[in-house]
Amino acid sequence: MGTRSTINLELEDGTIKSIYCHWDGYPDHHLPILTEYYDTFEKVKALIDLGDLSVLDVSIDCPEGHDFKTPIPGYCVAYGRDRGELNIQARTCICVQDIDKQSYNYLFKNGTWELI
């Protein structure tokens, strides 16, 4: 069973880019990864640009042999890139209230991660 979450980035104009993540969304898993490996606007944007995720991990790279059925530990598993799904891109929300909330929701705003 998945612990669903959203990972969100507030842009300069105040809008929010949002992606869904299916597995391990609880704070004990996500917050250490987000705060250590996705700690700048640029890194978070690159993560969000992957679109919806099956698994959040420490790297957005895609090493040879990594895919949805045979993921390599340490690498994010993305529905589009690693499984070929369509319509998985980040959604734009006008404000926090517009996010399609899941069990846990993370927002990168002003250089800091917070649970919303």
C-alpha positions as a Markdown table, in Angstrom:
| # | Residue | x | y | z |
|---|---|---|---|---|
| 1 | Met | 0.0 | 0.0 | 0.0 |
| 2 | Gly | 1.4 | 3.4 | -0.9 |
| 3 | Thr | 1.6 | 6.5 | 1.3 |
| 4 | Arg | 0.6 | 9.1 | -1.2 |
| 5 | Ser | 2.0 | 12.6 | -1.2 |
| 6 | Thr | 2.4 | 15.7 | -3.3 |
| 7 | Ile | 5.7 | 17.6 | -3.8 |
| 8 | Asn | 5.2 | 21.3 | -4.5 |
| 9 | Leu | 7.3 | 24.2 | -5.6 |
| 10 | Glu | 6.2 | 27.8 | -5.1 |
| 11 | Leu | 7.3 | 29.9 | -8.1 |
| 12 | Glu | 8.3 | 33.6 | -8.1 |
| 13 | Asp | 4.8 | 34.7 | -9.2 |
| 14 | Gly | 3.2 | 32.8 | -6.2 |
| 15 | Thr | 1.8 | 30.0 | -8.3 |
| 16 | Ile | 2.7 | 26.4 | -7.3 |
| 17 | Lys | 3.9 | 23.5 | -9.5 |
| 18 | Ser | 2.7 | 20.2 | -8.0 |
| 19 | Ile | 3.5 | 16.5 | -8.6 |
| 20 | Tyr | 2.1 | 13.4 | -7.1 |
| 21 | Cys | 4.2 | 10.7 | -5.5 |
| 22 | His | 2.8 | 7.2 | -4.7 |
| 23 | Trp | 5.2 | 5.4 | -2.3 |
| 24 | Asp | 6.7 | 6.3 | 1.1 |
| 25 | Gly | 5.3 | 9.8 | 1.4 |
| 26 | Tyr | 5.5 | 9.9 | 5.1 |
| 27 | Pro | 7.8 | 12.6 | 6.6 |
| 28 | Asp | 10.4 | 10.1 | 8.0 |
| 29 | His | 11.1 | 9.1 | 4.4 |
| 30 | His | 10.5 | 12.2 | 2.3 |
| 31 | Leu | 11.8 | 15.1 | 4.5 |
| 32 | Pro | 15.4 | 13.8 | 4.8 |
| 33 | Ile | 15.6 | 13.3 | 1.1 |
| 34 | Leu | 14.0 | 16.6 | 0.2 |
| 35 | Thr | 16.0 | 18.6 | 2.7 |
| 36 | Glu | 19.4 | 17.0 | 1.8 |
| 37 | Tyr | 19.2 | 16.4 | -1.9 |
| 38 | Tyr | 16.6 | 19.0 | -3.1 |
| 39 | Asp | 17.7 | 22.0 | -1.2 |
| 40 | Thr | 17.7 | 24.7 | -3.9 |
| 41 | Phe | 15.1 | 26.1 | -6.3 |
| 42 | Glu | 16.9 | 24.7 | -9.3 |
| 43 | Lys | 17.1 | 21.2 | -7.8 |
| 44 | Val | 13.4 | 21.2 | -6.8 |
| 45 | Lys | 12.4 | 22.5 | -10.2 |
| 46 | Ala | 14.4 | 19.6 | -11.9 |
| 47 | Leu | 12.6 | 17.1 | -9.6 |
| 48 | Ile | 9.2 | 18.7 | -10.4 |
| 49 | Asp | 10.0 | 18.6 | -14.1 |
| 50 | Leu | 10.1 | 14.8 | -14.0 |
| 51 | Gly | 6.3 | 14.8 | -13.4 |
| 52 | Asp | 4.5 | 12.4 | -11.1 |
| 53 | Leu | 6.6 | 9.9 | -9.3 |
| 54 | Ser | 6.2 | 6.3 | -8.1 |
| 55 | Val | 9.2 | 6.7 | -5.8 |
| 56 | Leu | 11.1 | 9.7 | -4.5 |
| 57 | Asp | 14.8 | 9.0 | -4.1 |
| 58 | Val | 18.1 | 10.9 | -3.9 |
| 59 | Ser | 18.8 | 11.3 | -7.6 |
| 60 | Ile | 16.7 | 12.3 | -10.6 |
| 61 | Asp | 19.2 | 10.8 | -13.0 |
| 62 | Cys | 18.4 | 7.7 | -15.1 |
| 63 | Pro | 21.3 | 5.2 | -15.2 |
| 64 | Glu | 21.4 | 2.5 | -17.8 |
| 65 | Gly | 19.0 | -0.3 | -16.9 |
| 66 | His | 16.8 | 1.8 | -14.6 |
| 67 | Asp | 13.1 | 1.6 | -15.4 |
| 68 | Phe | 9.7 | 1.1 | -13.6 |
| 69 | Lys | 10.0 | -2.7 | -13.5 |
| 70 | Thr | 13.7 | -2.8 | -12.6 |
| 71 | Pro | 14.5 | 0.3 | -10.6 |
| 72 | Ile | 18.0 | 1.0 | -9.4 |
| 73 | Pro | 18.1 | 2.0 | -5.7 |
| 74 | Gly | 19.0 | 5.6 | -5.1 |
| 75 | Tyr | 17.1 | 6.9 | -8.2 |
| 76 | Cys | 13.6 | 8.4 | -8.5 |
| 77 | Val | 11.1 | 6.3 | -10.4 |
| 78 | Ala | 9.0 | 8.6 | -12.6 |
| 79 | Tyr | 5.8 | 7.5 | -14.3 |
| 80 | Gly | 6.5 | 9.2 | -17.6 |
| 81 | Arg | 10.2 | 8.6 | -18.0 |
| 82 | Asp | 10.4 | 5.1 | -16.5 |
| 83 | Arg | 7.0 | 3.7 | -17.4 |
| 84 | Gly | 6.0 | 5.6 | -20.5 |
| 85 | Glu | 2.8 | 7.0 | -19.0 |
| 86 | Leu | 1.2 | 10.2 | -20.5 |
| 87 | Asn | -0.4 | 13.2 | -18.8 |
| 88 | Ile | 1.9 | 13.0 | -15.7 |
| 89 | Gln | 3.4 | 16.4 | -15.9 |
| 90 | Ala | 3.4 | 18.9 | -13.0 |
| 91 | Arg | 0.2 | 20.7 | -12.5 |
| 92 | Thr | 0.0 | 24.5 | -11.9 |
| 93 | Cys | -2.0 | 25.6 | -8.9 |
| 94 | Ile | -3.0 | 29.2 | -8.2 |
| 95 | Cys | -2.6 | 28.8 | -4.4 |
| 96 | Val | -2.0 | 26.1 | -1.8 |
| 97 | Gln | -5.7 | 25.4 | -1.5 |
| 98 | Asp | -5.7 | 24.3 | -5.1 |
| 99 | Ile | -3.3 | 21.4 | -4.6 |
| 100 | Asp | -4.8 | 18.0 | -5.0 |
| 101 | Lys | -4.0 | 17.1 | -1.4 |
| 102 | Gln | -2.8 | 13.6 | -0.4 |
| 103 | Ser | -1.8 | 12.0 | 2.9 |
| 104 | Tyr | 1.3 | 14.3 | 3.1 |
| 105 | Asn | 2.0 | 17.4 | 1.1 |
| 106 | Tyr | 5.4 | 19.1 | 0.9 |
| 107 | Leu | 6.0 | 22.7 | -0.3 |
| 108 | Phe | 9.4 | 24.2 | -1.1 |
| 109 | Lys | 9.0 | 28.0 | -0.5 |
| 110 | Asn | 11.6 | 30.6 | 0.1 |
| 111 | Gly | 14.4 | 28.0 | 0.2 |
| 112 | Thr | 12.7 | 25.8 | 2.9 |
| 113 | Trp | 10.6 | 22.7 | 2.9 |
| 114 | Glu | 7.4 | 22.6 | 4.9 |
| 115 | Leu | 4.5 | 20.2 | 5.4 |
| 116 | Ile | 1.2 | 21.8 | 4.4 |
